[in-house]
Amino acid sequence: MTVLRIKHKVRDYDTWKTVFDDFRETRKKGGEKSYRICHTENDPNELDVIFEWDNADNARTFFKSPELKSAMEKAGVIENPEIHFLTELERGTL
């Protein structure tokens, strides 16, 4: 399993979320397994999205796709995203 952290700024969260949701099946076919959406404390349009992907190769292919670029433009992403591929070392609950 591959973990990705994407940080970007959007014009309007609600618009972005609609496009994100409409892109669900495409993301799933690309290998996405789960996501978490967060925003900074003072700006609901500054997002951090944490994804779990089936493998790093599928994630890299997906995040370079023209379909994703088009969806991000439609969603109102206004800054180049920061994309971080992460290796999970441990997971726990309390």
Residue pairs with C-beta under 8 A, 6 or more apart in sequence:
1 33
1 52
1 53
1 54
1 55
1 88
2 52
2 53
2 54
2 55
2 56
2 59
2 85
2 86
3 50
3 51
3 52
3 53
3 85
3 86
3 87
3 88
4 50
4 51
4 53
4 59
4 63
4 83
4 84
4 85
4 86
5 48
5 49
5 50
5 82
5 83
5 84
5 86
6 47
6 48
6 49
6 50
6 51
6 81
6 82
6 83
6 84
7 46
7 47
7 48
7 49
7 81
7 82
7 84
8 47
8 72
8 77
8 78
8 79
8 80
8 81
8 82
9 43
9 45
9 46
9 47
9 77
9 78
9 79
10 16
10 45
10 47
10 75
10 76
10 77
10 78
11 45
11 76
11 78
12 45
12 76
13 39
13 44
13 45
13 47
15 75
15 76
16 45
16 47
16 75
16 76
16 77
17 37
18 75
19 71
19 74
19 75
19 76
20 37
20 75
23 68
23 71
26 67
26 71
27 35
27 62
30 53
30 58
30 59
30 61
30 62
30 65
31 53
31 54
31 55
31 58
31 59
31 62
32 51
32 52
32 53
32 54
32 62
33 51
33 52
33 53
33 54
34 51
34 52
35 49
35 50
35 51
35 52
36 49
36 50
37 47
37 48
37 49
38 47
38 48
38 49
38 50
39 45
39 46
39 47
39 48
40 46
40 48
51 59
53 59
53 62
56 85
59 85
60 85
62 68
63 83
72 81
